[in-house]
């Protein structure tokens, strides 16, 4: 079901996102439904802080994730048990954002890889 190779999406280095326990990811409890799955946890990878810490916060990311509620999203790519998604034109604070996220099959969480403002 690969639409594009992961390296073309520039997220290939995150293919093992959940396997690297040395990264300080933050978890938050939520109650949303995405792709028909009831999601209870959002796991935010600190990658966004490298280039976007001046404009992106965990709180903003949670606002963007909340907008996924009730949606049905086709993955950009699939690797192992992970479906990778890029969702554009999410609006918060009057600005548009892109959210790069994943869902692991048979799990109850959304993993956020990155978020940044769109022009």
Short mmCIF file of the C-alpha atoms (twelve columns), coordinates in Angstrom:
data_MODEL
# 
_entry.id   MODEL 
# 
loop_
_atom_site.group_PDB 
_atom_site.id 
_atom_site.type_symbol 
_atom_site.label_atom_id 
_atom_site.label_alt_id 
_atom_site.label_comp_id 
_atom_site.label_asym_id 
_atom_site.label_seq_id 
_atom_site.Cartn_x 
_atom_site.Cartn_y 
_atom_site.Cartn_z 
_atom_site.pdbx_PDB_model_num 
ATOM 1   C CA . UNK A 1   0.000   0.000  0.000  1 
ATOM 2   C CA . UNK A 2   3.034   2.283  -0.298 1 
ATOM 3   C CA . UNK A 3   2.102   5.423  -2.173 1 
ATOM 4   C CA . UNK A 4   5.622   6.852  -1.935 1 
ATOM 5   C CA . UNK A 5   8.881   5.445  -0.584 1 
ATOM 6   C CA . UNK A 6   9.548   6.755  2.910  1 
ATOM 7   C CA . UNK A 7   12.774  8.457  1.817  1 
ATOM 8   C CA . UNK A 8   10.762  10.512 -0.684 1 
ATOM 9   C CA . UNK A 9   8.603   11.704 2.192  1 
ATOM 10  C CA . UNK A 10  11.696  12.738 4.167  1 
ATOM 11  C CA . UNK A 11  10.444  10.775 7.162  1 
ATOM 12  C CA . UNK A 12  12.412  7.588  6.619  1 
ATOM 13  C CA . UNK A 13  14.565  8.225  9.691  1 
ATOM 14  C CA . UNK A 14  11.394  7.948  11.771 1 
ATOM 15  C CA . UNK A 15  10.519  4.462  10.560 1 
ATOM 16  C CA . UNK A 16  11.693  3.137  13.913 1 
ATOM 17  C CA . UNK A 17  10.058  5.911  15.926 1 
ATOM 18  C CA . UNK A 18  8.701   3.691  18.658 1 
ATOM 19  C CA . UNK A 19  11.769  1.480  18.866 1 
ATOM 20  C CA . UNK A 20  14.210  4.218  19.962 1 
ATOM 21  C CA . UNK A 21  13.588  4.548  23.681 1 
ATOM 22  C CA . UNK A 22  16.414  7.089  24.146 1 
ATOM 23  C CA . UNK A 23  14.308  9.921  22.684 1 
ATOM 24  C CA . UNK A 24  12.368  11.952 25.257 1 
ATOM 25  C CA . UNK A 25  8.846   11.702 23.849 1 
ATOM 26  C CA . UNK A 26  5.935   13.212 25.717 1 
ATOM 27  C CA . UNK A 27  2.566   11.515 26.056 1 
ATOM 28  C CA . UNK A 28  -0.840  13.098 26.537 1 
ATOM 29  C CA . UNK A 29  -4.231  11.517 27.146 1 
ATOM 30  C CA . UNK A 30  -6.921  12.276 24.556 1 
ATOM 31  C CA . UNK A 31  -10.247 10.879 23.449 1 
ATOM 32  C CA . UNK A 32  -10.526 11.067 19.681 1 
ATOM 33  C CA . UNK A 33  -11.426 8.717  16.858 1 
ATOM 34  C CA . UNK A 34  -9.104  8.518  13.846 1 
ATOM 35  C CA . UNK A 35  -9.616  6.097  10.952 1 
ATOM 36  C CA . UNK A 36  -12.263 4.367  13.019 1 
ATOM 37  C CA . UNK A 37  -9.874  3.724  15.939 1 
ATOM 38  C CA . UNK A 38  -10.555 5.169  19.368 1 
ATOM 39  C CA . UNK A 39  -7.311  6.940  20.257 1 
ATOM 40  C CA . UNK A 40  -6.455  7.419  23.914 1 
ATOM 41  C CA . UNK A 41  -2.889  8.734  23.741 1 
ATOM 42  C CA . UNK A 42  -0.855  11.176 21.682 1 
ATOM 43  C CA . UNK A 43  2.914   10.655 21.686 1 
ATOM 44  C CA . UNK A 44  4.854   13.748 20.608 1 
ATOM 45  C CA . UNK A 45  8.385   13.332 19.302 1 
ATOM 46  C CA . UNK A 46  10.604  16.338 20.160 1 
ATOM 47  C CA . UNK A 47  11.904  16.523 16.563 1 
ATOM 48  C CA . UNK A 48  9.834   19.654 15.876 1 
ATOM 49  C CA . UNK A 49  11.907  21.546 18.450 1 
ATOM 50  C CA . UNK A 50  14.996  21.434 16.210 1 
ATOM 51  C CA . UNK A 51  13.645  23.999 13.741 1 
ATOM 52  C CA . UNK A 52  10.219  25.059 14.975 1 
ATOM 53  C CA . UNK A 53  10.435  25.579 18.747 1 
ATOM 54  C CA . UNK A 54  9.854   29.314 18.383 1 
ATOM 55  C CA . UNK A 55  6.397   28.794 16.877 1 
ATOM 56  C CA . UNK A 56  5.298   25.239 17.747 1 
ATOM 57  C CA . UNK A 57  4.520   23.850 21.190 1 
ATOM 58  C CA . UNK A 58  3.058   20.617 22.495 1 
ATOM 59  C CA . UNK A 59  -0.144  22.557 23.227 1 
ATOM 60  C CA . UNK A 60  -0.422  23.687 19.614 1 
ATOM 61  C CA . UNK A 61  0.258   20.157 18.381 1 
ATOM 62  C CA . UNK A 62  -2.539  18.866 20.607 1 
ATOM 63  C CA . UNK A 63  -4.885  21.445 19.045 1 
ATOM 64  C CA . UNK A 64  -3.903  20.176 15.599 1 
ATOM 65  C CA . UNK A 65  -4.316  16.523 16.611 1 
ATOM 66  C CA . UNK A 66  -7.788  17.307 17.957 1 
ATOM 67  C CA . UNK A 67  -8.756  18.313 14.408 1 
ATOM 68  C CA . UNK A 68  -8.088  14.734 13.263 1 
ATOM 69  C CA . UNK A 69  -11.051 13.573 15.383 1 
ATOM 70  C CA . UNK A 70  -13.671 11.802 13.307 1 
ATOM 71  C CA . UNK A 71  -11.487 11.825 10.199 1 
ATOM 72  C CA . UNK A 72  -10.560 9.016  7.868  1 
ATOM 73  C CA . UNK A 73  -7.063  9.519  6.445  1 
ATOM 74  C CA . UNK A 74  -5.240  7.496  3.809  1 
ATOM 75  C CA . UNK A 75  -1.589  6.939  4.680  1 
ATOM 76  C CA . UNK A 76  1.166   8.484  2.598  1 
ATOM 77  C CA . UNK A 77  3.227   5.382  3.235  1 
ATOM 78  C CA . UNK A 78  3.239   2.162  5.226  1 
ATOM 79  C CA . UNK A 79  6.299   0.565  6.834  1 
ATOM 80  C CA . UNK A 80  6.205   -2.392 9.195  1 
ATOM 81  C CA . UNK A 81  3.150   -1.789 11.383 1 
ATOM 82  C CA . UNK A 82  3.167   1.994  10.950 1 
ATOM 83  C CA . UNK A 83  0.956   4.118  8.715  1 
ATOM 84  C CA . UNK A 84  2.548   7.518  8.029  1 
ATOM 85  C CA . UNK A 85  0.354   10.542 7.381  1 
ATOM 86  C CA . UNK A 86  0.859   14.176 6.430  1 
ATOM 87  C CA . UNK A 87  -2.173  16.360 6.981  1 
ATOM 88  C CA . UNK A 88  -2.116  19.885 5.567  1 
ATOM 89  C CA . UNK A 89  -4.167  22.986 6.159  1 
ATOM 90  C CA . UNK A 90  -4.984  22.362 9.798  1 
ATOM 91  C CA . UNK A 91  -5.816  25.761 11.271 1 
ATOM 92  C CA . UNK A 92  -4.892  27.037 14.721 1 
ATOM 93  C CA . UNK A 93  -4.326  30.577 15.936 1 
ATOM 94  C CA . UNK A 94  -5.459  31.825 12.535 1 
ATOM 95  C CA . UNK A 95  -2.584  30.092 10.721 1 
ATOM 96  C CA . UNK A 96  -2.268  26.928 8.626  1 
ATOM 97  C CA . UNK A 97  -0.107  24.008 9.712  1 
ATOM 98  C CA . UNK A 98  1.056   20.631 8.447  1 
ATOM 99  C CA . UNK A 99  1.061   17.709 10.857 1 
ATOM 100 C CA . UNK A 100 3.292   14.694 10.195 1 
ATOM 101 C CA . UNK A 101 1.988   11.778 12.224 1 
ATOM 102 C CA . UNK A 102 1.642   8.035  12.384 1 
ATOM 103 C CA . UNK A 103 -0.603  5.323  13.687 1 
ATOM 104 C CA . UNK A 104 0.708   1.919  14.665 1 
ATOM 105 C CA . UNK A 105 -1.715  -0.806 13.683 1 
ATOM 106 C CA . UNK A 106 -3.712  -2.302 16.518 1 
ATOM 107 C CA . UNK A 107 -2.561  0.424  18.936 1 
ATOM 108 C CA . UNK A 108 -4.518  3.203  20.613 1 
ATOM 109 C CA . UNK A 109 -2.174  6.116  20.024 1 
ATOM 110 C CA . UNK A 110 -1.219  8.724  17.447 1 
ATOM 111 C CA . UNK A 111 2.483   9.517  17.186 1 
ATOM 112 C CA . UNK A 112 3.361   13.040 16.078 1 
ATOM 113 C CA . UNK A 113 6.632   13.220 14.206 1 
ATOM 114 C CA . UNK A 114 6.615   16.893 13.243 1 
ATOM 115 C CA . UNK A 115 4.446   19.975 12.827 1 
ATOM 116 C CA . UNK A 116 5.165   23.246 11.120 1 
ATOM 117 C CA . UNK A 117 3.462   26.313 9.749  1 
ATOM 118 C CA . UNK A 118 2.395   26.462 6.104  1 
ATOM 119 C CA . UNK A 119 2.307   29.618 4.011  1 
# 
